[in-house]
Amino acid sequence: MSELKVRGGARALAGEVTLPGDKSIGHRALLFAALCAPGREIPIFGLSAGEDNLRTRQALSQLGVTFRASADALHVRGVGLSGLRESAAPLDCGNSGTSIRLLSGLLAGRPIRSRLTGDEYLRARPMMRIAEPLRKMGARVEGADGKKEHEIYPPLEIGPATRPLVGIEYRSKVASAQVKSAVLLAALQADGPTTFFEPELSRDHTERMLSAMGVDLERLSLDPSGQVGVRIDPANFSGALDATELRVPGDLSSAAFVLAAGAMIPESAITVRGVGLNPTRTGVLDILRAMGGDLVVAGQRDQSGEPVGDLIARASRLRGTTIFGALTIRAIDELPLLAAVAAVAQGTTEIRDAAELRVKESDRISSTASFLRAFGVSVEERPDGLLIEGGGLLHAGVVESHGDHRIAMAGTILALAAPGESLIRDTDNIATSFPEFAKTLRALGATIA
């Protein structure tokens, strides 16, 4: 089990970096390139080498998809929906919730039997949220029983489908891009249109990419219940998507850690090039600005349907804020990091409406509270969030990651602001999303061993 030793409170961070591709978009690029016309080769530029994307690639390889690497791209040879083949071995999704949920939707309508599993942390994550809509569409989805009644967990058994899925109207209780994407992938294989509603708009990478690749997709404005929706009609879908190339922008979730360090550490100034600026993902930037962060966006442009730009962060006088509602959803993955920022900000920060954090790679409400306390921060854990008293004296701490890459990285960023040497335990998981995390911070002047 690896660990990081972080020397904090000593020096400013400065420099310019380019980060790995957005892993959320990377998953979709891999899956959708595989669904292009049989024999057609689609280059993907900017794909992350992180473990999560590698898990999706390996699963597709087991399903009959072939790949070729060149100097600047990964080339995917399309097989279309009909070309997916049954895997003799289970599809091991590692720690990637996106892999297992999107693959479940993709495989739900195929006439093959699939078994999807993962590491001990993924096997503890609830899967009824995707099983319920997929079952309503006629898919066979079975899982292991767990500690919660009426819940299932990986390993999952998907299919084989003996008849076409049926289109449905589904109203999700949670705003989740993973659930939405699983349903939309199944909807491509359904007889009739499918409409998916959610309480707030979650990440829309799937909608953007499917639309760009020829799928008849309609975004729906607020309905009378206050939900937002998306509708897919597969009537004109041939069974294969259309693309000549796909480009993955830099990962904003990874950039957020570097930008937060720039805002938190006195006299720092950091530039991150070529970052994805999808509006459903920029909640973290809005929150950092609300906390007084000095953030500038430059060179905005479009890349494969996604807005992209360069981000500049400078050291700032930070203050507490309240994070709730739609803003919570738009920054759901960055909330542990924002809690670390709140620890150095003057005043109180309240995070609400974040119960979804309970079912991430760890219980991120509990594990975030734990790492904050390790540095001497006063924090109150609530059922759906946290109340953090910032601006107090920090001391070096020992952080347990609980197998969660975002807890390990958020703990590291806070350690940079705490005098003395801190220890971050169980950090192998960082490779799932940001393998170059420690190296990147060292290049900017951080002392990390």
N, C-alpha and C positions, 0 to 999 in steps of 0.2 A: 504494500500500500504506500503510495507516494505522498509527499507533503511539500509545502512551500514554507520557507522562512523569509519573512518580510520585515525589512528595516524601515520604520516609519518616522515621520516628523523631521526628516533631515534635509531634503533638497527639493527644489522645484522640478517639474517635469516639462519637457519642451521637445518639439520636433514635429515631423510630418510622417504619417503612416498610411498604408493601404491595407485593408483588412480582407479576410476571406469572404467568399460569396455568402449571401443570405441563405441559411440552411432551410428555412421555410419555403422559399422560392426554389431552392435546389431540389427538394423532395419532389415538388410538382413538375419541375423541368424533366427530371428523370422519368417519372411516371408517364407524363404526357408525350415525351419523345418516343417512349416505347409503344405508345398507342398510335403512332403515325403509320402511314401505309407500309405494308410488309416490304422489306428490302430497302426502304428509304433510310438514308443515314443522316441523322440530325446532330450537328455539333452543338455542344453546350459550353459556352465560355464563362469563366469565373466561378465554376462549381467549387464549393468548399471541399477540402479533404478531411473534414471532421467526421467522427465516427458515425454520427446519425445519418448523414447522407450516404456513407459507405454501406450502412445497413440496408437502405432502400435499394442501392445498386446491387448488392449481393442477392437480395430477395428477387429482384427482377431477373438476375442471371439464372437463378434456380428455376424461374418460370419460363425460361427459353429465350431471353433477350440477350443479345451480344453487344459488346462494347469494344471500342478501339481508342486508345489514347494517342494524342499528338502533342506537339510542344505547347500548344496554347488552348487545347480544348479536349473534352471527352466526347467521342462520337458514338451515338446510340443508334443501332439498327432497329427500325420499327418492326413490329410484328402485328399491330392492330389488336383489337379485342379478341378476335378469333384465333390469334396466334399464341396466346398464353397457354403454357403447358403445365400439367400437374407436376409438382415437385415431389421427389421421393423422400426428401428430408424436410423437417419443419423449417419454416422461414423464421430465422432468429433476428428479431428487431432490436436486440440489445437493450439500450435504455431509451429508445426513441418512440415516444407516444405518437408522433406524427406518422412514422412508418407503419405501425401496426394498425392505426385507425384508417389511414388512407388506403392501405392495401386491403383492408377488410371490405371497404366500399367497392374497390375495384374488382375483387374476387367474388363478391356477393352474387353476381349474376352469371358467373362462368360455370360451365358444366364439368368442373374439376373439384376435387376435394383438397382443401388447404388447411394446414395447421400453422398457426402463428404464435410465437412465444417470445420471450425476452429474458433479461436478467432479473434478479430478485426484486429490484425496485419496480420494473415495468410489470412484473407479475402481481404486484400489489396495487396496481392502478385500476379503477373501475371501468368497465366496458359496456355496461347496460345502456349508457347514453348513445352508443352507436348501434348496439344490438336491437334496441327497441324500434327505431325507424326502419332498419334493414329488414327486420322480421315482418313489419307491417307491409313491406314491399314484396314479401314472399320468400325472402332469403332464409337459409338455414344458418344460424349463428349460435353456437354453443360455447360455453366457457366453464371455468372452474368455479365452484362455490367458494365464498370467502366469509369474512367476519360479519359482513352486512347482509341482512335478509333482502331477498329480491335483487341481489347484485351478482354479477359475474366478473371473473378476472381471467387474464391469460393463464395458460394457453387457450387460444380460441380455435374452434373448428368451424370452418366456413365451407358451405356448399356440400356436395355439388348441386347446382341449380338444375332442376329437371324441367322447368318451364320458364318463360320470360318473367322478369320481375314486373310488378304493376306500379304505375305512377301513383303518387299519393300527395296529399297536402299534410305537411308535418309542422308542428309548432314546438320548437325546442324550448325547454325551460331555462337553458343557459345559452349565452352568446359564446359559441365555440367554433373557431375556424376548422378544427379537426372534425367535429361532428358534421358541420355543414359540408365539408369537402367529401367525407365518406358518403353522405347521402347524394351529393351531386355526381360522384363517380358511379354510384349504383344507378342513378337516374338516367345516365347515358345508355343503360342496358334495359330500360323499362319499356313496357307497352303503355304509352300515354305520358303526358307531361307530369312533372313533379314540381311542387312548390314547397320551399323551405322557409319558415319564418323563425326569427330569433329576436330576443328582447332589445338588443342593440346590434349595430353592425359590427361583426367581428372581422378579422383580417380577410381581405377580399382577393388574395393572390390567385386563388383557384378560379374565381369568376373572371378576373382580368385575362388570365392565360387561356382559359377555355374559349372565351370570346375571340381572342386574337387568333385562335387555332380553328375557327370556323363553327363553333357550337352555337346553336340558337338559344341564347340566354337572355333573360329579361330581368332587370332589377326592378323591384317593387317598392314604392314609397310606403310610408307609414299606413298601416291598415287601421280600422277602428279600435283594435285592441292595443295599439301603440307599438306593434312589432314591425320590423323591416323584413323584406323577403327577397328571394330570388327564385326564378322559374326557369326550368329547362324543359324544352320540348324536343325529344329525340327523333321526331318523325323524319327529319331530313338528315339525320346523322348516319353516315355510311358504315360506321364501325371503325373508322380511322380518323385521327386528327391530322391537321395540315400545318406544317412549319418548314422553314428552310434552315433556321438556326434559332437558338435560344441563348439569351445573355442574362446572367445572374448578377445583380448589383451587390455591392458590399453590404454586409449584414449590419443593420442598424442596431439590433440587439447586442451585437458584439461591440460596435462603435460606442454604444451608450456607456460601457464600462470605462473606456478610454476618455470619453468626453467628461464623464462625472469626475474622474481623477483630475482632469484639467481644471474643472470648476472648484474642486475641493482643496487642492494643494496650493498653498500660497505661491504667488509669482509664476504660476504655470501658464503655458500657452501651447495648445496642441491642435494640429490640423489632421483631419481624416478625409482621405480622398475617395470619391466614387461610391457614396453610400446611398442605399435605397431610401426614398422619402415617401413611401406609400402613406396616404393620410390615415389609414387604419392602424398604422404602426408608430406614428410620430407623437403619440401621447407622452412618451418619455421626454421629448424635447419641450413640449408645452409645459410639462410639470417642472422641468429644470428652470425654464424661464420664469415661471410663476414663483420659484424659490429664489429668484434674483440671479440666475445663471447668465453669464455673458456668452451667448451662443449666436453664431453668424452662419447663414447658409449662402454659399457662393456657387456659381457655375451650374445652375440648375439645367437639366436636360432630360430627355426621355430615352429609355432603354428597354426594348422588348415589352412595351406597354406599362412599364414602371417608372415613376419619376425618380431621378437620381441627382445628387449634388455633393458638394464638398462642405464639410462641417468644421468650424473653428470654435474651440472652447478656450476661454481664459479664466484665470482665477477670479472668484467673485465673493462678495459678501452675501452669504446665503441665509435665507429665513424659512421658517416653517410654513406649511400650507396644508390644505385639505384636499384629499384625492378621493373622488367618489363618482358613482354613476358611469356614464359613457367614458369618462377619462380613465377610470379604473380599467375598463375593458381594453382601451387602446394602449394601455401600458402594463397589461397583466404580467408579462414575462419579466418586465424590468422593475417590478415593485420591490423585490429584495434589495436591488441596487439603490433604488430611491430611498429605501429605509436607511441604507448606509449614508446617503447624502443627508438625510434628515438628522442623523446623529451629530453632524458637525454644524448644521444650520441653527441659527438662533431662534428659540421658541419651540412651539409644539407643532408636530405634524400628525395629522390623522388620516389613516387609510381605511376607507369603508367600501362595502359592496364587493369584497374580494374573497368570498367564500370559495371560489374556484381554485384559489391557491392551496386549499386543503388536499386537492387530488392531483397535484403535479408530481414531479419526480420525487419530491418529499412533501410532507405537510409544510408548505412554505410559510405559513403564518407562524407555526411553532418553531421551525428551524431558523427563520429570520429573527424572531424574538430571542432565540438562544444565542445567535452569534452577536447580536447587539449587546446583550448582557455581558458577553465575554470581554468586551472592551469598556465596561462600566457604564453603559447607556441605560437610562431609566426607560422602560418600555412596558406597556400594558397590552397583553394579548387578548383579543376579542374574537367572537365567533366568526366574524367576517372581515377582520382587519387588525390594525395595530394603532396604538396611541404612543407616540415617541416624543420624549422630552430631549430636545437637542441643545447643543452649545455647551455642554458640560465638559469637564476634563476627561480625556480618554487615557487609557493605559493599554499597554500591550496585552494581547489575549491569545487564547487557544481556541480555534474554530473547528468544530466538527461539521463536515459538509453533508452528512447524512446521505451520501451517494448522489448529491444534487450539484450539477455543474454551476448553476447560478448562485447557489449559496456559497460554494467555494470561491467563485470570482468576486461576489459582493463582499465577502469577508476579507478578501485580499485588498480590495480598494479601500475599505475602511482601515485596514491595517496600515496602509500608506500614510494615513492621517494621524495615527496613534504613536506617540513616542516609544522607542524601544523596539525589541524584536518580537514579532508575533509569529505564531505557528498555525498554518492552515492544513488540517489533516484530510486524508483521503481525497486527493486531487486528480487522480487518474481520470475521473469523470469529466474534467474540463475539456478533454479531447473530443467529447461528443459534439461540441459546438464551436470551440475556439482553441484549436491545438497550439496556436502561436501566442496564446494569452501572455504567459510570463515573459517570453522572448520580446514581445511587442512592448511591454511595460519597461523592460530593461533597456530597450533601444531609446526610450524616452527619458531615461535617467533613474528609474526605480532600482532599488537594491533588493533583489529577490534571488534567493538561492534554492 
